[in-house]
Amino acid sequence: MFAQLDDLVEKFNTISEQISQPEIIAEQDKWKRLMKEHSDLKDIVEKYQEYKETLAAIDEALIMLNENLDEDFKELVKEELADNKKKIEPLENEIKVLLLPKDPNDEKNVIVEIRGGAGGDEAALFASDLYRMYTMYAERNHWKTELMSLNENGIGGFKEVIFMIKGQGAYSQLKYESGVHRVQRIPATESGGRIHTSTVTVAVLPEAEDVDVELNMNDVRIDVFRSSGNGGQSVNTTDSAVRVTHMPTGIVISCQDEKSQLKNKDKALKVLRARLYEMEQEKQHAELAAEKKSQIGTGDRSERIRTYNFPQGRVTDHRVGLTLHRLDQILNGDIEEIISTLTTIDQTEKLKYVTHA
């Protein structure tokens, strides 16, 4: 591990020199690539430096304790030695986590698809609640959101909503949200006060660039039609809505939220690329069965991952056994504790796999 870390430090120092050279700065593409590498290496280099400084402080303290010191000063040295010894194991664990192979999608924007499942109108209403939760979480992180497609049910619920969240690290934070979200509550329309259980599916897809997925436009059929609102009434006098069909896979994307046909087409193609990219990744994950075992269920839309229980005001994530009794705050976008717990446990499982591989 230490040989690998020393190599990374050497690489970091080399890049640090290169990014300040005028001839490198003049080549913007190369400079941006080097700046990205520099940023990726910075955390682990700084943590390794802290680790080496702590080891050096321990060695220095041990040498001093063998010298003739007055008792008061010796006690101070012993305290400092004990404190530094306590730091070593946590620092080693942090370094191991930083050395784990990074998910190449972690820094990407995401496309989030939320669909009402079992439960009809109640499921659609909860789909709108989850949409609000994720947009508020995005606001907390100073990320931007962009609505891609919306299919409402007429009473404030969403049969389907697709939107993009733009921000550095968005996928790394939200990738564990894919799956079935279950809600237990008394619907407003329930006169008998009975608790209903409904489900909503969430899919979090990394935004796919042109270089990530090859999209042959000969395989795509594009149809235009007039935008319509609830009940089918026309909301646009021109054929601005766009339906994109990918014939090899049968994927169909419809976008009608923009007044511009060109913008709707662009949004639909973004969603199509993201879905094709996801399909390719699923194939790769299926081939890497061992890696799959080290993950906590990211990306599986059929897996029931979380329950939101309104009568008891609690949220339970079933993958890690985490239960929080602050439903209102969570639905207002305060999901950081859930995400950080999932991230930590996933990293711990991956570390176990790497250690025993």
C-alpha positions in Angstrom: 0.0 0.0 0.0 2.8 2.4 0.9 4.6 1.9 -2.4 1.4 2.7 -4.2 1.0 5.9 -2.0 4.5 7.0 -2.7 3.9 6.6 -6.4 0.7 8.7 -6.1 2.6 11.5 -4.2 5.3 11.5 -6.9 2.6 11.7 -9.6 0.8 14.5 -7.7 4.0 16.5 -7.4 4.7 16.1 -11.1 1.2 17.3 -12.1 1.5 20.2 -9.6 4.6 21.4 -11.6 2.9 20.8 -15.0 -0.3 22.8 -14.3 1.7 26.0 -13.7 3.7 25.7 -16.9 2.5 28.3 -19.6 2.8 25.8 -22.5 0.5 23.4 -20.6 -2.0 26.2 -19.7 -2.1 27.1 -23.4 -3.4 23.6 -24.2 -6.8 23.9 -22.4 -7.9 20.3 -22.9 -4.7 18.9 -21.5 -4.7 21.5 -18.7 -8.3 20.6 -17.7 -7.4 16.9 -17.7 -4.4 17.5 -15.5 -6.4 19.7 -13.1 -8.9 17.0 -12.7 -6.2 14.4 -11.9 -4.6 16.9 -9.5 -8.0 17.4 -7.7 -8.6 13.6 -7.6 -5.2 13.0 -6.0 -5.2 15.9 -3.5 -7.2 14.3 -0.7 -5.3 11.1 -0.6 -1.9 12.9 -0.8 -2.9 15.2 2.1 -4.2 12.3 4.2 -1.0 10.3 3.6 1.1 13.3 4.5 -0.9 13.6 7.8 -0.3 9.9 8.4 3.4 10.2 7.9 3.6 13.3 10.1 1.8 11.4 12.9 4.2 8.4 12.6 7.1 10.9 12.8 5.7 12.5 15.9 5.3 9.0 17.5 9.0 8.2 16.7 10.1 11.5 18.1 8.1 11.0 21.3 9.6 7.5 21.8 13.2 8.9 21.4 12.4 11.8 23.8 11.1 9.3 26.5 14.5 7.6 26.5 16.2 10.9 27.4 16.6 12.5 30.8 13.4 14.6 31.1 11.8 16.1 34.1 8.6 14.2 35.1 6.2 17.0 34.2 7.6 17.2 30.6 7.7 13.5 30.3 4.0 13.3 31.2 3.2 15.8 28.4 5.2 13.7 25.9 3.4 10.5 27.0 0.0 12.2 26.5 1.0 13.4 23.0 2.3 9.9 22.2 -1.0 8.3 23.3 -3.0 10.8 21.3 -1.0 10.2 18.1 -1.2 6.4 18.5 -5.0 6.7 18.6 -4.9 8.6 15.3 -3.0 5.9 13.3 -5.8 3.3 12.8 -8.5 5.9 11.7 -6.0 7.5 9.3 -5.1 4.1 7.8 -8.8 3.3 7.3 -9.4 6.7 5.7 -6.5 6.1 3.4 -7.8 2.6 2.4 -11.2 4.2 1.6 -9.5 6.8 -0.6 -7.6 4.1 -2.4 -10.7 2.2 -3.3 -11.4 2.4 -7.1 -13.6 5.4 -7.8 -17.0 5.0 -9.5 -16.4 6.8 -12.8 -19.9 8.2 -12.6 -19.6 9.8 -9.2 -19.0 13.3 -10.4 -21.7 13.3 -13.0 -25.1 15.0 -13.1 -28.0 12.7 -12.6 -31.4 12.1 -14.3 -34.0 11.0 -11.7 -37.1 9.1 -12.8 -39.9 8.8 -10.3 -43.0 6.7 -11.1 -46.1 5.9 -9.1 -46.4 2.2 -8.5 -49.0 0.2 -6.5 -51.7 2.5 -5.0 -53.1 4.6 -7.8 -53.7 8.2 -6.9 -52.1 7.8 -3.5 -48.9 6.5 -5.1 -48.9 9.4 -7.6 -49.3 11.9 -4.6 -46.3 10.3 -2.9 -44.3 10.5 -6.1 -44.8 14.3 -6.0 -43.7 14.2 -2.4 -40.4 12.4 -3.3 -39.9 14.9 -6.2 -40.1 17.7 -3.7 -37.8 15.9 -1.3 -35.1 15.5 -3.9 -35.4 19.0 -5.3 -35.1 20.4 -1.8 -32.0 18.2 -1.1 -30.5 19.6 -4.4 -31.1 23.1 -3.1 -29.3 22.3 0.2 -26.3 21.3 -1.9 -26.6 24.4 -4.2 -27.3 22.1 -7.2 -29.6 23.1 -10.1 -32.7 21.0 -11.1 -34.2 20.9 -14.5 -37.6 19.3 -15.3 -37.4 16.9 -18.2 -40.9 15.3 -18.4 -44.0 15.4 -16.2 -47.2 13.3 -16.3 -49.7 14.5 -13.7 -52.8 12.8 -12.4 -55.0 15.9 -12.0 -55.1 16.1 -8.2 -51.5 17.2 -7.5 -49.9 13.8 -8.0 -47.4 12.6 -10.5 -47.8 9.4 -12.5 -44.3 10.0 -13.7 -41.7 12.8 -13.4 -38.3 12.9 -14.9 -35.8 15.6 -13.9 -32.1 16.4 -14.0 -30.0 17.4 -11.0 -26.8 19.3 -12.0 -24.0 19.5 -9.6 -20.6 18.1 -8.8 -20.8 14.7 -7.1 -24.6 14.5 -7.6 -24.4 10.8 -8.6 -22.1 9.9 -5.7 -24.7 11.3 -3.3 -27.9 10.0 -5.0 -27.0 6.7 -6.5 -28.3 4.7 -3.6 -31.8 6.1 -4.0 -32.7 3.8 -6.9 -35.4 1.2 -5.9 -38.9 0.9 -4.5 -39.9 3.5 -1.9 -43.0 2.4 0.2 -45.3 4.8 1.9 -47.8 3.9 4.7 -50.4 6.6 5.5 -54.1 7.4 5.7 -55.1 8.9 2.3 -57.1 12.2 2.4 -59.9 10.3 0.5 -60.1 7.5 3.1 -63.1 8.2 5.3 -62.6 5.1 7.5 -59.2 6.2 8.7 -57.4 3.1 7.4 -53.7 3.1 6.6 -52.9 2.4 3.0 -49.6 1.1 1.6 -48.4 2.4 -1.7 -45.2 2.2 -3.6 -43.2 4.5 -5.9 -40.2 3.5 -8.0 -37.1 5.7 -8.2 -34.3 5.4 -10.8 -31.2 7.5 -10.5 -29.2 7.5 -13.8 -25.8 9.2 -14.4 -26.0 11.7 -17.2 -24.4 10.1 -20.3 -22.3 12.1 -22.6 -21.9 11.4 -26.3 -18.6 9.6 -25.5 -20.2 7.3 -22.9 -22.8 5.7 -25.2 -22.9 5.4 -29.0 -26.3 6.4 -30.2 -27.1 5.6 -33.8 -29.8 8.1 -34.9 -30.8 5.6 -37.6 -32.2 3.5 -34.7 -34.3 6.4 -33.4 -37.8 7.3 -34.5 -38.9 10.9 -33.6 -42.6 11.8 -33.6 -44.0 15.2 -32.8 -47.4 16.0 -31.4 -49.4 18.7 -29.7 -48.7 19.1 -26.0 -51.6 18.2 -23.7 -52.4 18.8 -20.1 -54.8 17.0 -17.6 -57.8 15.6 -19.3 -56.2 15.8 -22.7 -56.8 19.5 -23.2 -54.4 21.2 -25.6 -51.8 23.4 -23.8 -50.0 24.4 -27.0 -51.1 25.4 -30.5 -48.1 23.9 -32.2 -46.6 20.4 -32.5 -43.9 21.1 -29.9 -44.1 17.8 -27.9 -41.6 15.1 -28.9 -41.7 11.3 -28.6 -38.5 9.5 -29.1 -38.5 5.7 -29.7 -35.3 3.7 -29.7 -36.3 0.8 -31.9 -33.6 -1.8 -30.9 -34.6 -1.6 -27.2 -38.2 -0.4 -27.4 -37.4 2.5 -25.0 -39.9 5.4 -25.5 -39.3 8.9 -24.1 -41.9 11.7 -24.3 -41.1 15.3 -23.5 -43.6 18.2 -23.8 -42.7 20.6 -21.0 -40.8 23.1 -23.3 -42.6 25.2 -25.9 -39.7 24.5 -28.2 -39.7 21.3 -30.2 -35.9 21.4 -30.4 -35.6 21.7 -26.6 -38.0 18.8 -26.0 -36.1 16.7 -28.5 -32.8 17.5 -26.7 -34.2 16.5 -23.3 -35.7 13.3 -24.6 -32.4 12.3 -26.2 -30.6 13.0 -22.9 -32.9 10.6 -21.0 -32.5 8.0 -23.8 -28.7 8.2 -23.6 -28.9 7.8 -19.8 -31.1 4.7 -20.0 -28.9 3.1 -22.7 -25.8 3.9 -20.5 -27.6 2.3 -17.5 -28.4 -0.8 -19.5 -24.7 -1.2 -20.5 -23.6 -0.8 -16.9 -26.1 -3.4 -15.7 -24.6 -5.9 -18.2 -21.1 -5.1 -16.8 -22.3 -5.5 -13.2 -23.9 -8.8 -14.0 -20.6 -10.0 -15.3 -18.8 -8.9 -12.2 -20.7 -11.0 -9.7 -18.1 -10.7 -6.9 -18.2 -6.9 -7.1 -22.0 -7.0 -7.0 -21.9 -8.8 -3.7 -19.9 -5.9 -2.2 -22.6 -3.4 -3.1 -25.7 -2.5 -1.1 -28.2 -2.6 -3.9 -27.5 0.5 -6.0 -29.6 0.7 -9.2 -32.0 -2.2 -8.7 -35.5 -0.7 -9.3 -37.3 -3.8 -8.1 -35.7 -3.8 -4.6 -37.8 -2.3 -1.8 -35.3 0.0 -0.2 -37.2 2.3 2.2 -40.5 2.7 4.0 -42.0 6.1 5.0 -44.5 5.5 7.8 -46.6 8.6 8.5 -48.6 7.5 11.6 -45.4 6.8 13.4 -43.4 9.6 11.8 -40.5 7.3 10.9 -38.4 6.4 7.9 -36.7 3.0 7.7 -34.0 2.1 5.1 -34.2 -1.7 4.9 -30.8 -2.3 3.4 -28.9 -1.1 6.4 -31.5 -1.3 9.1 -31.5 2.5 9.7 -34.7 4.0 11.3 -35.1 7.7 11.8 -38.1 9.3 13.6 -38.1 12.6 11.8 -40.2 12.0 8.7 -41.1 15.7 8.2 -37.5 16.9 8.0 -36.6 14.0 5.6 -39.4 14.9 3.2 -38.2 18.5 3.4 -34.9 17.3 1.9 -32.9 16.5 5.0 -31.7 13.1 3.8 -27.9 13.6 4.5 -27.8 11.2 7.4 -29.4 8.4 5.3 -27.0 9.0 2.4 -23.9 9.2 4.6 -24.8 6.0 6.4 -25.4 4.2 3.1 -22.1 5.5 1.7 -20.1 4.5 4.8 -21.5 1.0 4.9 -21.0 0.5 1.2 -17.3 1.5 1.6 -16.9 -0.8 4.5 -18.3 -3.7 2.6 -16.0 -2.9 -0.4 -13.0 -2.7 2.0 -13.8 -6.2 3.3 -14.0 -7.5 -0.2 -10.7 -5.9 -1.2 -9.0 -7.2 2.0 -10.2 -10.8 1.4 -9.8 -10.8 -2.4 
